[in-house]
Amino acid sequence: METKKMETTKIRTYIDGLDEVLGGGLPAGHVVLVSGLPGTMKSTLSYSILHRNAIERGARALYVSLEQTRKSLENQMSAMGLDVEAVRGDVHILDVGTIQKEIGKSATKPWMEFLRRTLTTKKDIDGIDLIVIDSLDALEVLAKFSDRRTELFQFFEWLRDLGATTLVLAEAASDAPFLGLEAPLPRRDETFLADGILELKMHQITDVEVQRRVRVTKMRGSHHKTGFSALVFEDGRFHVTPVISL
């Protein structure tokens, strides 16, 4: 008897070329790391995915900003050409100031418990299709992890149980600004625990020119491309194209 293979539901990024690289999009319910050095546009790329999903299919999204205020993030995205007002009803921004203010009202409530409760309430009331956590590094500091691997495992499992597709931004550590084709990776714990990894990097192509690049290092349940592609941002939109110059 022939067994039919279950197809994984994919969430499109609506970024030209990236869905093809991903093999159709991000697998629904996955926890995906977006890793890169500062300046590789992790925040803009992630917000753009939420923005395009809200525009194209009315998806509900939550951007948890642990490093910027909501106003600062909105101003940044507007300056990049993204129409924040067009998706205000669908893309909600929760910032660290709001979280800390609420926690201050109840000193006995642990930080991670409050974050989980807030996300659960948001999902129950409005529904959440997509989540961005910006960033894992800030989360670790604010939540004061005592057993990093165990607490990350529990948090990632909880995110999967929540049922949304989550992008977790992570800073890649490096002493050198350019590392050729070997992009710096986040720490090992999260690379093992995450369902997927998108690496962003700056690649020096001449003495004066630098090109942003992206590759899918890992994506469970997907037949994806593994090489680097050029990541171009023009007129408020990202485009992923083949690398021409090494």
HUFEN-V997619 format. One record per residue. N is the residue number from 1. PHI is phi as a letter, one per 30 degrees, with the letter a starting at -180 (999 if undefined). PSI is psi in whole degrees, -180 to 180 (none if undefined). Layout:
N_PHI_PSI, N_PHI_PSI
This chain:
1_999_129, 2_d_130, 3_c_128, 4_d_134, 5_d_130, 6_d_130, 7_d_134, 8_d_128, 9_d_132, 10_c_140, 11_c_114, 12_d_145, 13_d_-20, 14_i_25, 15_c_121, 16_e_122, 17_j_-27, 18_d_-39, 19_d_-33, 20_d_-43, 21_d_-38, 22_d_-7, 23_i_30, 24_k_-15, 25_k_-170, 26_d_129, 27_e_130, 28_e_136, 29_i_-4, 30_d_153, 31_c_115, 32_c_126, 33_d_136, 34_c_104, 35_c_141, 36_l_164, 37_d_163, 38_e_139, 39_j_-2, 40_d_3, 41_i_37, 42_d_-48, 43_d_-45, 44_d_-42, 45_d_-46, 46_d_-45, 47_d_-38, 48_d_-38, 49_d_-43, 50_d_-45, 51_e_-48, 52_d_-37, 53_d_-36, 54_d_-42, 55_d_-47, 56_d_-35, 57_b_13, 58_i_28, 59_d_148, 60_c_133, 61_b_155, 62_b_125, 63_c_112, 64_c_107, 65_c_110, 66_c_3, 67_b_-19, 68_b_154, 69_d_162, 70_e_-44, 71_d_-43, 72_d_-44, 73_d_-44, 74_d_-41, 75_d_-40, 76_d_-46, 77_d_-38, 78_d_-41, 79_d_-26, 80_d_-2, 81_j_10, 82_c_128, 83_d_94, 84_d_-39, 85_d_-31, 86_d_-22, 87_b_14, 88_e_-35, 89_d_-16, 90_c_-28, 91_c_104, 92_c_139, 93_c_123, 94_c_119, 95_c_165, 96_d_-32, 97_d_-43, 98_d_-43, 99_d_-47, 100_d_-34, 101_d_-43, 102_d_-40, 103_d_-35, 104_d_-24, 105_d_-16, 106_b_88, 107_d_-18, 108_d_-7, 109_d_118, 110_d_150, 111_d_-49, 112_d_-35, 113_d_-42, 114_d_-42, 115_d_-46, 116_d_-44, 117_d_-39, 118_d_-45, 119_d_-40, 120_d_-44, 121_d_-43, 122_d_-42, 123_d_-42, 124_d_-36, 125_d_-50, 126_c_-19, 127_i_140, 128_b_122, 129_c_-37, 130_b_142, 131_b_142, 132_b_132, 133_c_113, 134_b_95, 135_b_173, 136_d_-37, 137_d_-44, 138_d_-38, 139_e_-43, 140_d_-41, 141_d_-47, 142_d_-39, 143_d_-9, 144_h_59, 145_e_131, 146_c_-34, 147_b_89, 148_e_-52, 149_d_-44, 150_d_-44, 151_d_-35, 152_d_-43, 153_e_-48, 154_d_-40, 155_d_-44, 156_d_-40, 157_d_-40, 158_d_-41, 159_d_-41, 160_d_-42, 161_d_-28, 162_d_-29, 163_j_-5, 164_d_166, 165_c_126, 166_c_133, 167_c_123, 168_c_115, 169_d_137, 170_b_132, 171_d_133, 172_c_130, 173_d_135, 174_a_144, 175_d_-18, 176_c_140, 177_d_-28, 178_b_131, 179_b_31, 180_h_-138, 181_d_-7, 182_c_92, 183_d_144, 184_d_140, 185_c_157, 186_d_177, 187_d_160, 188_d_-35, 189_e_-53, 190_d_-28, 191_d_-33, 192_d_-39, 193_d_-29, 194_d_154, 195_d_-25, 196_a_160, 197_b_124, 198_c_120, 199_c_131, 200_c_141, 201_a_163, 202_c_125, 203_c_125, 204_d_117, 205_c_-23, 206_b_-177, 207_d_-24, 208_b_-4, 209_c_138, 210_b_140, 211_b_133, 212_d_140, 213_b_159, 214_b_147, 215_b_155, 216_c_104, 217_d_-34, 218_a_138, 219_a_97, 220_e_139, 221_i_15, 222_b_145, 223_c_90, 224_c_161, 225_d_151, 226_c_-11, 227_d_168, 228_d_146, 229_b_156, 230_d_138, 231_c_109, 232_c_136, 233_b_116, 234_b_136, 235_h_42, 236_i_10, 237_b_143, 238_c_149, 239_b_137, 240_c_123, 241_b_160, 242_e_148, 243_d_127, 244_c_-49, 245_c_132, 246_c_none
